[in-house]
Amino acid sequence: MNHKKSNPLIDIAYKTLEIEAQSLLNAKKQIDKSFIDAVESVYQLKGKLIVTGIGKSGLVGAKIAATLASTGTASFFLHPSEALHGDLGMIGSEDGVLAISYSGESEELSNILPHIHRFGIPLLAMTAKANSTLAHYAKTILDISVAKEACPLGAAPTSSTTLTMAMGDALAIALMQKRNFKKEDFASFHPGGSLGRRLFVKVSDIMRKDNIPIVEASTPLKEAIIVMSEGKLGNVLITQKEHLVAIMSDGDLRRSLMKSDFDIEKEVIFYATKNPKVIYDSSILASDALEIIEASKVQLLPVLNDLDEIKGVIHLHDLISAGIKSNKSK
C-alpha cells in the first residue's frame, strides 16, 4: 500500500482539470438546434465570419477565428474597441459576426451591437445569459454557461473560457465536415511549418533524379561497392536492361561479409535484396513515403515508372532534412 502523502499542488491541478472536464461534459446537454442554426448560418455566408470579444473572451475569440480560418471558413478577429474607432468598416454586407461575452453585457461589445444590427448583418452569440444585451441582438445563441469556475474565488474565467474555446472548435469542425474539407485543402492553408510540409510536399518535390548510384546486375561486387560509396546514399540500385531488379544496401553488404562463401568478385545481384520496396507515383505526399520507409525499415525508396525504370529515389535523410514527419506524428 502506498502511504505517501499527496502533494497539495498536484491536488490543485487534479481538481482544476476535473472541474473543467466536467464543464465540457455538462455542455453536451446545452447543444441543441441552436448549434445547427449557427453552423447553417455561417455556412451560408458569402463573406467572412468576424469574431469579436473583449478581455479573456477576446483572447479565446482570436483563437477561434484562427481555427475557423485554417479549416475552410474565412474568418478574422476584430477587437470591439477598434471597431468603434473605424474598423467597423471591415465588416461587409455579406459577412457575419460571432460575438463572445459570458455575461453578455461587456460595455465595449455592447456599444457596437446596435451598429451591427443596423447593417442587417447576422449576429451569432456565445454567452451564458439568455436575457443579456448580446442575446437580445443575436440571431442565434450558443450557451456557454458553466456550473462552476475552476478558480476557487469564482472570479477568473477558467471553466467558462475552456468551454468557449471548445464550443468554437465544435463549430469549426462541424463546418469543416459540412464543407467536405479534405487533407489536401488543409495543406493549401498551411504551406509553411511542419503541418504544411507533412501535408503539402510531394515526393516529386524532393526526390533525387541525378547522380543516382546504379549498376547492372552482372557488375562485380567490388565495383558495385565503389559506386555505392560514391553515391553517398548507403545503397546501390541494380538494374537489368534498365529495369530495377534489386537494391544492395550497406546492411546487405555487412551481412554478406559474414557468409562463408563471400566473394568480392561475384556479381552484385547475389548479395542484393530482390524485389525491393518501391513506389510508382511521385505525386504522393512525402509524408506518405516516409510512412512506407518506416514500415519497410529501409532508408531508400526508388521511384519507378510503369516500365520499372528508375525516375528517382527518395532517401530518409532527405525527408528529415526537409522537415517531413509521418502522418502518425503529431
N, C-alpha and C positions, 0 to 999 in steps of 0.2 A: 504493500500500500504506500502511496506517495504522501508523505506528511509535510512536504514543502509548502510554505505559505505562498499564496498568490501575491503577485506584485500589484499594488493599487493602480499603477499606471496602466498595466495590462488590463486590469478590470475595467478601467475607464474606456479603453479602446474597444473592448468587447461590447460594453454597454452601448457605446455610440453606434457601432456597426449594427447591433441588434435593433436599436430604435429606428435607425434609418432604413434598415432592411424591412422591418415590419411596416413602415410607412409606405414603401413601394408595394408590398403585398396587399395592404389595405386599399391602395389606389386602384387595384383591379376592379373593385366594386364601383368606382367612380367613372369607369369607361362605359359610355352609353352611346346613344345615337348622335350626341353632340360631337363625338370624336369622328364619326363617319361624315358628318356635315362639314367639319373642319377640313378633313382630307379632301373631300369633294370640292370645297370652296377654293382651296389652294391649287388643286389640280386644274380647275377651270380657269385660273388666272392666265391672261395673255401676257402679263408683265411680270414683275418681281414681287416677292414677299418681303416686305420691310419689317424687321423685328426691332422692337423698341422696349425700353425699360430703364429704370434708374437704380443706382446702388447695386446690391447683390443681384437683383433681378436683371439689371443691365448686363452684368458680367456673364450671367448664365445665358442671357439672350444673345450675346455676341457669339457664344459657343454654339448655340442652336442655329444661328444664321450660318455659321461656318459649316456645320454638319449638313444643313439643307443644301448649301451651295455646292458642296463636294459630292452630293448624291443625286444631282439632277434637277434640283429646284432652285432657280435663280433667286438669290436672297442676299441681303446685306443688313448690317446693324446700323440703326440711326439713334443717336442719343437725343432724348426729349428736349434737353436744353438747347442743343444745336438746332433742332428742328424749329424751335421758337424764334431763332435768330437767323432765319433764311433758308435752312436746309429742308424745310417742308417742300421746297421746290423740287427736291429729289424724288418725291413721290408722284408718280404719273397716274393718269386716269385709268390705266389698265392694271395697276398694281393693287396689292392687298397689304394689310398691316396686321402683324401679330404683336399685341401689347401685353406685357407681363408685369403684374403687380399683385403680390399676395393679398394686400389689404384692398386693392382696387381704388385707393384714394391717394396715391402718390401725387403730390402737388404738380411737379413738373410734367408728369404724364397726363394728368387730368386737364392741364392747360391746353394741350394740343388736340385732345379728343374732339372738341366741337369743330375744329378746322378739318380734321379727317372726315368727320360726319358730313360737313358742308360739301366736301368734294365728292361725296357719294361713293367713297372707297370702302370695300368690305373690310370690317374690323373683326378679328378674332381675338379673344382674350384668354389669358391664363391667369386665373385669380381664385382665391378661396372664398370670396364674398360675393354671393349671388345678388345682393342688394346694393352693391357699390356703384360708384360713378362709372368705373370702367365697364362693369357688367351692363349698365344702362345703355351705353353706346354700342356695345358689342353685338354683332350678328350671331356669333357662336361663342359659347363659353366652355373652356376646358377647366374642370375642377382640380385645383392643386392643393386642396386643404389637407392638413395633416393633424393627427390627434395630439402629437407631442413633438416638440423640437428636441434634438439631442442635447442642445445647450441646457445645462442644469438651471440656468436663470430664465430659460424660455425667451431669451432676448435675441441672441444671434441666430439668423436664419441658417439652419443646418438640414434638418429633415426636409423642410419645405424647398430649399434650393436643390437638394438631391432629387426630389420628386419632379420639380420643374424641369431639370435637365433631362431626366428620364422620359418625361412626357414629350419633350422636344425630340428626343431620339425616336420615340414611338411614332411621332408624326412624320419624321424624316424617313424612317424605314417603311412605313405604310405607303408614302408617296413614291419611294424608290421601287417598291413592289408593283404599285399601280402603273408606273411608267415602264415597267419591264426593264429596269436599269440593269445592264449586264456588266460583267467584269471589264469588257473592252471599253464600255462607256466610262467606267470608273477610272480606267487607265488614262483616258484622254483628259480627265480633270486633274490628274496627278502625274504630269510628265517628269517632275523632278522628285528627288528624295528616294528613299528605299521603296516606298509604295509604288511610285512611278516606274522605277527600274524593274521591280518584280512583275508589274502588270502591263508594261508597255514595251520594253526592249525585247526584240525578237532575236532568234538565233542568227538570222542573216545580218543583223546589225553588228555582231561582234565575232562571228566565226572567222577563222583564218582560211584564206584562199590561196596564199602564196607560200613558197618555201616549205611545203609540207613534206616530211620525210617519207618517201615512198620507194619501195624496191619490188622487183619481180620475185615471184615465189621460188624461182630457181637460184636466186642470189645466195652465195655462200654466207654463212652466219657471220664470219669475221668482217665481211664488207657491210652487212646489214647493221652491225654494231656501230660502225663508223658513221653511217647515215643517221642512225638513231641519235648518236651523240651530237652530231652537227645540227640536227633538227631541234634539239633542246626542248623536246616535248615528253621525253621519257617513254616514247613509243615509236615504232616504225610501222607504217601501213604496208601491207603486202598485197600485190595485185597479180592477176593472171589475165593477160590480154586486156589490160586496163580496167578489169573488174575487180573490186575489192573481195578478197577471199579470206583474209586473216589479219590479225594485228599481233605484233610482238611488243610487249611492254617490258620495262626493266625488271618487273616482278617475274615475268615469264623467263627472262634470261637468268636471273638468280636461281630460280627453281631448276632450270636446265643444268646449271653448273653442278648441281648436287647429284645428277644422274651418272651412273657408272659408264654409260655409253656416250657421254657427251663428246661431241666432235665439232670443233670450231670451223672445220672445212665443210661440214654438212650444210645442206640447203636450209635456209631460214624457216621455211614452211614447216619443218619437222618440230620446231620449238615454239611455234606461234599458237595463238588461240584462234581456232577456226570458228566461223560463223559468229563474229563479234557483234555486240550490240550497236546498232546504227539507227539513224533517223533519215527519212526521205523528204521531210517537209521543213525547209529552213524558215518558214513563216511562223512556226510555233514560238511561243514565248520562251525566252531564255530561262525563265524560272521553271518552266516545264522540263526543259532539257536538263537543268540541274537536278530535278527530282529523278529523272532517268539515270543520270550519272550516280547519284547517291544510292538508288535502289540496286543498280547493277554492280556497285562497288568497283567502278573504273574511274580513270581520270580523263580519258579522251573519248569523244563521241564523234565518229565520222558522219558527215552529211552527204548522202548519195542522191543521184538522180534515178529515174526509173530503170536505167540500164545498169545499175550498181556501179556507176562510175563516180569517182570522188569529186564532189563540188567544194568541199571544205571540211574543216574539223573545228570542234569547239572543245576547249580544254577547261578543266576545273579551275585552274589558276586564272584563266581569262574571265570566267564568271565571277570569281571572287574579286578580282581587280576592278571589275565593272560594278561592284556593289550589289550583285544579284543574290537574292535569297530565295529559297524554295517557297512554294505556296504554303507549306506546312509551318514556315517560320512566321512569327508574329513580331 
